[in-house]
Amino acid sequence: MARNSFISNGQLAETGGMSLNTYARLFKEQKGYSPHKYLLRMRVEKYCNLLHHSWLSIEQVASACGFSDRYYSTGVFSRTMLASPGEYRRNSVLGN
């Protein structure tokens, strides 16, 4: 699969032979989050890892995590981690 390929929830539901609503309900029952929120959490987890283990710019990290807009990614990251990417990196590198 290509790095930037996109599979919609509708395609996943169809592959599983169910409606989109059924897919979303079952996904949330299993993972505890909607498919969209789960994807954002996985992206933020990768974001944290890259901030801690690389010296890529925040824009490069955002792109590597599937975000097309650095400012949107910063907002998602900040709401999830309660710190900006820059603050997270500084605290992570300093061991705080």
C-alpha positions as a printed Julia matrix, in Angstrom:
96×3 Matrix{Float64}:
   0.0    0.0    0.0
   1.35   3.43  -0.88
   2.41   5.66   1.99
  -0.26   8.29   1.36
  -3.05   5.97   0.29
  -6.4    6.48   1.95
  -9.01   3.93   2.89
 -12.32   5.36   4.0
 -14.46   4.02   6.8
 -17.06   3.21   4.16
 -14.56   1.0    2.33
 -13.61  -0.75   5.56
 -17.28  -1.31   6.4
 -17.95  -2.66   2.91
 -14.97  -5.01   3.15
 -16.41  -6.33   6.42
 -19.85  -6.71   4.86
 -21.58  -4.21   7.14
 -23.08  -0.76   7.08
 -20.99   2.26   8.0
 -23.01   2.77  11.2
 -22.52  -0.86  12.25
 -18.8   -0.65  11.5
 -18.42   2.56  13.54
 -20.42   1.12  16.46
 -18.44  -2.13  16.53
 -15.15  -0.28  16.17
 -15.99   1.97  19.11
 -17.07  -1.03  21.21
 -13.74  -2.75  20.54
 -11.34   0.21  20.72
 -13.19   2.66  22.94
 -12.98   5.44  20.35
 -14.6    6.3   17.06
 -12.48   5.35  14.02
 -11.57   9.03  13.5
 -10.51   9.59  17.12
  -8.57   6.33  17.1
  -6.67   7.41  13.99
  -5.84  10.77  15.58
  -4.6    9.03  18.75
  -2.35   6.76  16.67
  -0.99   9.78  14.81
  -0.28  11.62  18.07
   1.46   8.52  19.48
   3.75   8.47  16.43
   4.18  12.26  16.74
   5.4   11.82  20.35
   7.81   9.09  19.32
   9.3   11.19  16.52
   9.57  14.28  18.71
  11.45  12.26  21.31
  13.67  10.19  19.01
  14.43  12.49  16.07
  15.49  16.0   15.29
  13.0   16.42  12.44
  11.27  19.79  12.42
   7.77  19.92  13.84
   6.47  20.43  10.3
   8.34  17.31   9.11
   7.04  15.3   12.08
   3.48  16.43  11.37
   3.81  15.37   7.74
   5.35  12.01   8.68
   2.35  11.37  10.93
  -0.16  11.95   8.13
  -1.13  15.54   8.89
  -1.22  17.83   5.86
  -1.43  21.02   7.94
   1.11  21.77  10.68
  -1.28  24.11  12.5
  -4.1   21.57  12.58
  -1.67  18.91  13.81
  -0.38  21.24  16.54
  -3.95  21.78  17.73
  -4.71  18.05  17.78
  -1.42  17.33  19.54
  -1.9   20.09  22.12
  -5.47  19.01  22.97
  -4.38  15.38  23.33
  -1.08  15.86  25.18
  -1.91  19.12  27.01
   1.34  20.6   25.7
   2.48  21.96  22.37
   4.83  19.81  20.27
   7.7   22.18  21.11
   7.0   21.96  24.85
   6.69  18.19  24.63
  10.03  17.91  22.82
  11.81  20.18  25.31
  10.43  18.25  28.3
  11.1   14.9   26.64
  14.72  15.74  25.79
  15.37  17.14  29.25
  13.86  14.04  30.86
  11.13  15.98  32.68
